[in-house]
């Protein structure tokens, strides 16, 4: 297919490198959010643990869930809830396979293990959200550095898969590992009830500093040669700069900003669903939306989510309703209970394939977060 990336393989012979003619076909290839999906990684519920309630976690946690986090820090999430979430994710995998997509899973890892580095000590969290940690750009897998101490070693759950893809010809990069020392965090960052909170976000202050580059992969939204990024609670400007310099002139990295007082992960805020079509969260207007309009894109404002307040969302907003997974430009995986969103896709001529992962949502992500593309059939193109 047109997505084949031929790499020359090298043989090492007695210390001298010899170029061979054998082409390697990269099993990794994905340039946007909508080309026909062939292979995907779906995250795991197993082993999920509540992260320690550090300043960067607190900044992103709604006050109503503080007690939950404080009392369960370092402990498993409630087991009965996890069992339901695991069953939902198994169904999700089954549906993807029925739709012709190859599904791969991260390893089961003990996230309760405490680790100590020269700069900090923590326990882990989970391998539930591959979208947060793996940024696939063309034939390259970039492991994001992350910004939460509890997620520092999250890459370990994906290493056997990544090594397999690497052996088969994928490119593999690990972004510079952050120290995650105290200097990376503003320990006086105000919580949502602090009168200074709104002032601080008006001034575009974040819980992470610019001490060193940090980013989560989910703060990048791909549309071929154009990639949209946001400065968030977990992605700083130097993290975005690192991605920009690393990818070089082949890509345009657009740093966007939104009316969002607590940003983390762009895929519930702005979502490119097809060439020339972008979902823009009506509650978080994009300051640079004219960029899309001037290029002739259709800007669609998705309807408000309908998930009830009573359903626990320990680590996210309700806008998981727009955190969908495009199988191609004509099929989308979305939440069966988000009827207004389902109708929106029908109106756009996109067939919704619906299911519920509500208990899995409680861990902080929707269909897009719970996955990362490995291969979509298509070419690297410009759409803007
Ligand atoms: N991990 C996605 C969370 C984004 C949100 O809370 O809207």
Boltz pocket constraint, residues with backbone or C-beta under 6 A from the ligand:
constraints:
  - pocket:
      binder: B
      contacts: [[A, 264], [A, 265], [A, 268], [A, 315], [A, 316], [A, 317], [A, 318], [A, 319], [A, 320], [A, 364], [A, 365], [A, 369]]
      max_distance: 6.0
